[in-house]
Amino acid sequence: MKTPGAKAKLRMYFLEHVGEVLDSGILREVAGTSEWARRIRELRDEEGYQILTHNDRADLKPGQYLLEDLRQRPAFSREISKETRAYVLDRNGFTCQMCGAVAGEPHPYDPTKKTRLHIAHIIDKSVGGTDDPSNLRAICSVCNEGASNITLDRPSYEKLLIQVRRASAVDQLKVLEWLAAKFPNQAKTMIEG
């Protein structure tokens, strides 16, 4: 009998613990691989499981995950051909387009590991991006996991407000709904107060 892969193990664990906050340490152990966070993204993006993080809800801390319920969003395929992968890697000089790490060399953020490159979407498929080479780039596993993004400047309140004001009323309401879901206690206080 075939042993289930990391994604299958994580799927089963999440389904057994619906509604429970799960810590990254446990999930890494369940998956049995350093690529556990990528497998969680695949469950979200490719299978449509709504696995929440601190980016989705203010009451979750970094490193905490929650499968709120069993509803799945429509999933989409991430099928990039071997030829397209080879073309993008060659075009990008086998170098991470975010941090400059070179495939096979020690990673600048973690010299104990060799740099592994992935193909990533510039505009994610969830918001209409395509698998066309012009929308793809090579990035290392560290950048793909988001670790190097920690040092990037975050947009200020003023810049965010400008963008929200430019959006349609429908999109502004979506932003409001998202904020109310992320900050339920604060939203309730504002409504009542």
N, C-alpha and C positions, 0 to 999 in steps of 0.2 A: 504494500500500500504506500502511495506517495505521501510524503510529509508536506503539510501545507506551507506555502511561502509566507513571507513576512506580511504581505498585504492581507492575505486570508486570515492569518492569526490576529491581526489588528481588527479586521472587520468583525470576526467572531467575538473578540473581547469587547469592542464597543457595543455590539448588539446585546451582549450579556449584561452590560452596565449602562443601559439607556437611562439618561437623567442623572447620572453620577458624574461628578467632576473627577477627571483622571489626570494624574501627574505624569510628566514626561519621562521620569525615571522608570515608572512601571511600564509605560508604553514601549520604551526602548528595550526593556527586558522581555516583554511579550513578543516583540518583533524579532529580537535576536540579531539585529543588524544595525550598523551605524546609519543606514539609509532609512530609518524608521519615519522620520518627518516627511520624507518624499513619499513614502507609502500612504501616509495620512492625507497628504495633498491629493494623491491619486484617488483615494476614497471619496474626497470632497469633489474634485473636479471631474473625474471620469465616471464615477458611480453615483454622484449626486447626493451623498450623505451630507447632511448639514452639521458638520463637526465644527463647533464654535471655539474660539480662542479669546484672549484678552483684547484682540482687535475688534471682536464682535460684541463683547459684553464687558462692562466696566468691573463687574464683580468677579471676573476671572483674572487670575494673576498670570504673568508670563510663565509658560511651561505647563499651563493647565488647559485641558481639552474637555469638551462636553458634547456628547451626541444627545441633543434635547429630546428628539422623538424619532420615529422610524420613517417619517416622510422623506422622500428623495426628490430632489429637483431633477429635471431632465438632464441627462449626462451628455457629454460630447466626446467624440473620439479624438485621441491624440496620436494619430498615425502619421509619422514623418518617415518617408522612405530612407533607405540606407544611402541612396545616391544624394538626396537632399542633405542628410546629416554630413556626409563626406564633403559636399560642396561648401556648406556653412563653416565647418571646421577649417578647411583649407583657406577659404576666403578670410577668416578671422585669424589666420596664422597659428592655429592651435593654441590660442591665448584667450584667457578670460577677458571679456569685454568690459567687465566692471572693475576688477582689481589688477589685471595684468599678469596673473599667474600663468605659467606655461605648463602645458600638459606633460605629466611625467616627472617634473621637477618638484623638489620640496615646496610645499605651499608657504607663502610668506606669512600667513597668520598662524599656521601650525606646521612648523618645519618637520615634525615627526611623521607627517602624512604626505604622500605624493599627490600632486594636483590631478584631479579627475574632472574632465570637462563634460558638460551636458549641453543640449540644445534647448534654448528657452525662447519663449515668445516675447517680443517687444510689447505688442498689444495682446493681452491674454485672450484666449478663445472665448472665455466667459463674457467678454465685452465686445465680441465681434472680430477679434484677430483671426488671421488665417495661418495656414501652414506654408505659405509662400516664403521662399528664402529671404525676401526683403523684410519679412516680419520675424526673422529668426536670428539669433546670435549665440555664440559660444559663451557659456559662463561656467565657472568652477562650482564644485559641490558646496563650498563654503558660501559663496554668493547666492547660489540657488536656494540654500537653506535660510538665507536672510541675515546671516551673522555680520557681514560687512556693511549692511544697511544701517546698523545701529548708529554709525557716526555721521550719516548723512543729515544735512540740515532739514528740519521739519518746517513746513510752511507756517507762517505766522497767522494769527487770527485775522489780520487785515487782508492778507492774500487769500485766505479761505473765504472770507466774507465776500470779497470781490467776485470770486468764482461762483459762489452760491447765488449772488444777486444776478449774475449773467445767465443763470440756468432758467429753464422754463418753470412755470408754476408747478407743473406735474413733477419735475425732477426736484424742485425745492421741497415739495411734500414728501418725496421719497427720502430725502436727506433728514427731514424732521422725524419721519417714522424710524429711520435707522438710529438716530440719536436717542429717541425715546426708548427704543429697545436696548440700546447699549447702556443707558443711564436710567433705568426704570424708577429708582427711588427719587432721583433728582427731578425727573419729569413729573412724577406724582406730586411732589412738593410744590413745584411751580404751578401746576394746575389748581391745586387746593389753596395755595397761598395767594 
